[in-house]
């Protein structure tokens, strides 16, 4: 199935993992204390694809799912959300990945993963839908797909093919430390593809992890700059975000909401940003316009924290615009 959203819009192709988060029915308890769990589809690259589509953009997802009930359920969720599924493969031998997520009382999360190996880790370069990848205006990815072979090789090949075809490369490392053999290996592999990206988004926690510096300031952020970068973003949770380009930098405040679950807020932010720039990259060179786009992205991120689970909480264009209108009144 291809995406049915505005066919004249540029395509955002998102590469990586899609999985099921099992979220406790109550906040502020450990996994062992929770009396029940809701299954919530997730996986950052898939969330970004759905965020783009929900906002009226065109999106596709490239990855591998288990040939099991959960895998087919996830593919169905992508289709239902108008995300092109022609880049999805199914693995007969491995299961769809699962993650049990603890929601702390402040809405932040802790993870326990079931992946040994899961289907997403087994995507091979020869299984990639290269035609789909070449049609991307923006190619978005994380770092979880770099952890093991053969998925790492598939990731490198997809990135190379997208770049050669003229796509803007967007990177959100989306650090999940428990999945890596060691923090050193995580740092090394996340940085191994750093200089390929045109847009990079990191959270304040990831900035500290990658730089080893506890001070979240412009100097620390700029230590991650590379010459080919068009935009570096640092998200600061309830403190909004900071942006850096070769010509200007600044910060945009976020909106204060009653956060229930922060899952997917960063993906919602990224999806909103990519959907706004896919057809007009000149936004990245004009500060006033970029600030407006980031304000919209912040609004999408904030809205996403007001409901449980990532995908059900991703806003439509109308919801985001009416939210922004209420902030002005």
N, C-alpha and C positions, 0 to 999 in steps of 0.2 A: 504493500500500500504506500502511495506517496502522500505527502502532506498536501492538504487541500486549502491551507491558508494562502492568501494573496500570491498567486503564481509569479507575479512580476517582482516580488521581494527577493532579496539575496538569501541564500541558504546558509544556515548555521549548522554545521555538522559537529556533533559532540561524541567524543571517543572515550571508551573506558568501561567502568563497571556499573551494573544495575543489580540491586539485591533487595532483600526484604529486611527491614528493621522490625524487630519485635520490641514494641514500646510498652513500658509498664502502664497499667490502667491508673496507677496513682503516682503522684510526684513525690520526690524526696525519700524514696526507699531504695534499698539495695536490690539487686536482681534476685537474691535468694529470699528476700522478704516480700517481694511483689506477689500479690494473689492472682494476677492475671496479666496477659499481654495482648495488645492490639497489633495485628500485622500491618505494617506501613511500608509500601513500596518506596525505595530510595536508591541511593548511589548518586554521588554528586554529578557526574556527567549526564546521567539520565534526567536528574532534576533540572539541570540547566536547559536541556532540550525541551522539556515540558514547559519550563518558565517562559522560554522564547515563544513557543506555540500558543500558550495561554494569553500572551500579550499581543497576539495577532501576527506573529512572525512565522517564518518557515524554518522548520528544524528537522534534523535527522539524527538517529542514534546509531553508532557503530560499536558492536560488542558481542559477547557470547553469553548465552544463558544455558542453564541445564535443560535437557529435553524432559522436563518434569512438570508437575502441575504448577509449581511456583514460577518456573521459567515462562510457561505459556501464559500464565496470568499477567506477568510483567510485560510481555510483548503486547498483550491485549490492552494494557493500561496505556502504553505508548500510542497504539493505534487510536484508542478512544480519545486521546488528547491531541490527535492530528499530527503526531510525530512520524515521519517517514521511517519505516521499519526494514527497508531493503538492505541495511547493513548488519542485520542481526543474524547470528549463527546459533545453532543449538548443538550442545554436546551430549552424546548418548551415554558417556561414561561418568561424567561428573555432575554434581548437583549445583543448583543455583545457590549463590552465597547467601548466608544469613548473618545478621548482626543483632545481638541483644543490647539494647540501649538503656542505660539508667538515666532517668531525668532527676537531677538533683533539685533541691527545693528552690534554687535560683534559676531554674530553667536550663542550666548547662548540662552537658551530656558526658557520659562515660560509656565505652564500648566493649563488648566481648564478641569476637568474630568466630564464625564457623566456616573455614575455608581450607580444606586440606586434601587436594586442591579443589577449588570451586571452578565452575565452568569459565568464568570471566578470565581466569589465569591461563587458560589453555587456548586462547585465540591465536591462530597461526597467521603469519604474513600471507600465505597463499589463500587464506579464507577471506581476505579483505575485499570489499566491494570498491574497487579502485575508481570505477566510473562515478560512483556516488561521492567519494572523497574528492575527486577532481572538480566536482561541481560546487564545492563549498566556497562561499565568499569568506566565511570565518570558520576556522577549524579549532575546536576547543577541547582541552584535555586536562587530566590531573597527573598525579604521580603514582597512584596505586598500581596502575598498569605497567609501571617500570620495575616492580618488585621481583617478578620471576619470569623466566622463559617458559613457553614461547611468546607470551604476551608482550614482553619487553621489545622483542624484535618486530612484532606486529605494530606496536606503538611507534617505533622509530621509522618504520617503512611508511605508515600512514601519514606521519608528520612531514616526511620528506616529499611524498607525492602531493600533499596539500600545498606545501610551500612552492614546489615547482609549478603548480597550476595557478599560483598567484593569490592563494588564500592568506588572510590575516591570521596569524597564529596566536591563540589565547590560552594562557596557562594559569591554572589555579592549583597549586601543589596539593591542597587539601590533605594535609599531614594527618595520618592515622598511625601514630608511633607503634602500637602493639602489633601491627602487621609487618613491620620491618625486622630483620634479624638483629639490628642494633641501631642506636641513634646515629652513629658515625656513618653506617651504610645508607641510612635514610638521607642524611645531609649530602653525602657524596652523589647519590643517584638523582636526587631532586635537582642538585646544581649541575649535573652532567648535561642537561638539555636547556639550561637557563638562557644561554645566549641565542637560542633559536627563536624565542618568543617575541612577538610584537607588543603584546599586552600581558602583563603579569599582575595577578591579584593575590596578595597574602594577607592573612589576619595578623593582628599584633602578636599572638602566640607563636605563629610561624616565623615572623620576623625575628623574634627573640631566639627561636630554635636555630634558624639558619645563620644568624650573625653571631650568636653567643653573647649578645649585648642586651642587658635588661632594660636599657634606656630606649624608649620608643620615641625617637626624635628624627628630624630630617636627615641628620648626618648618618644615623644608623640605616635609615631607609635607602639613602643614596649609595651606601656601600654595596647595595644589590643592583645598582644601575649597570646596564651594559649598552654599548654604542648603538645597537640596532633597535633598542627598545623605543616604542612610541608612547607607552603609558605604563606607569607603575602605580598600583593602588595598594594602600594599606587600610584594611577595615579594622575599626576600633570598637565593634559592638555598639553599645549604647552611646558611644562618643563619635559616631559617624565614620567618616573616612578621610584619608589624606591622599592626594594625587600628585604625581610627579611626571612632568614631560621634560624634554630637553630645554624648553623655553620658559616654563613657569611651573609653580607648585603652590599648593594651598590645601585647605581642608573644607569639608562640607559637613554641617551638623546633621544628625539624624532626627527622627521623630520619637517622642517618648510615648510608648504604648505599654499596656499590661502584658508582658511576655509570659506565655504559657509554655512554649517549647521553641528553642532556637534552631531546631533541625531545619536545614534547607534555607535559612535566611541568607547565607552567603551565596548559595546557588541562585536564589531569587534575584539578588543584587547583580550577579554576573549575567544572568539571562536578560535582565532588563537593560543592562549596559550594552550587551552585544546586539540586542534587537534594535537599539537606538542608533548604533553606528554601522551596522552591516551594509547599509546602502549609502552611507555618507561618512566616510572616514575623516573628512575635513574637520569634524567636530573635535578630533583629538588635537587640533592645532589652534583652536579658538577657545580661550579660557571661559568666557561667559557662557558659551553654548555647552561646553563640557560640564561646567558647574550645574547647569540646568538638568543635563542628562543624569549626573550623579545624584542630584536631589531626587529625581524620579526613581533611580535605582535604590536609594536609601529608603524611600517610601515603600517600594516593593519588598525590601528586606524586612522592614518593620512590620508590615501587614502579615508577613509569613510567620512571625513569632507569636501572633495572637491566636493561632489554632494549633492543635496537636498534629504531628506528622508533617512531612515536607510537601508532598505532592498535593494533598487536599488543600493546603494552605496557600499555594502559589496564586497570586492575584491575576485577575483579568485586567486589561487596559482600563476598562470602565471603573473597576474597583479602585485601581491605583489613582486615577484622575479624580474620582470623587473624594478619596482620602486626602489628596493634596489640597483640594478645594476647601475641605473642612479645616485644614490647618491654617488657611489664610483668614478664614472668617473669624 
